[in-house]
Amino acid sequence: MNTLTGFFIGVAIALVVVLCITFFVKGGAKFNSTLIFVSGFVIGMLTLYIKVKLLGF
């Protein structure tokens, strides 16, 4: 389970970096679309994490 937790933390850090780069380089409209993508990705990853924890893998 530690590998899975580390993976999700790594993905979260990568998504934060993508948001920061988009905000400072592209700005406005691109940041909003990237924010929508990242929020959907985080919801999906959180759902997968909870599912795996409940199944006991």
Secondary structure in CASP SS format (residue, H / E / C, confidence):
PFRMAT SS
TARGET T0000
AUTHOR 0000-0000-0000
METHOD secondary structure of the structure
MODEL  1
M C 1.00
N H 1.00
T H 1.00
L H 1.00
T H 1.00
G H 1.00
F H 1.00
F H 1.00
I H 1.00
G H 1.00
V H 1.00
A H 1.00
I H 1.00
A H 1.00
L H 1.00
V H 1.00
V H 1.00
V H 1.00
L H 1.00
C H 1.00
I H 1.00
T H 1.00
F H 1.00
F H 1.00
V H 1.00
K H 1.00
G C 1.00
G H 1.00
A H 1.00
K H 1.00
F H 1.00
N H 1.00
S H 1.00
T H 1.00
L H 1.00
I H 1.00
F H 1.00
V H 1.00
S H 1.00
G H 1.00
F H 1.00
V H 1.00
I H 1.00
G H 1.00
M H 1.00
L H 1.00
T H 1.00
L H 1.00
Y H 1.00
I H 1.00
K H 1.00
V H 1.00
K H 1.00
L H 1.00
L H 1.00
G C 1.00
F C 1.00
END
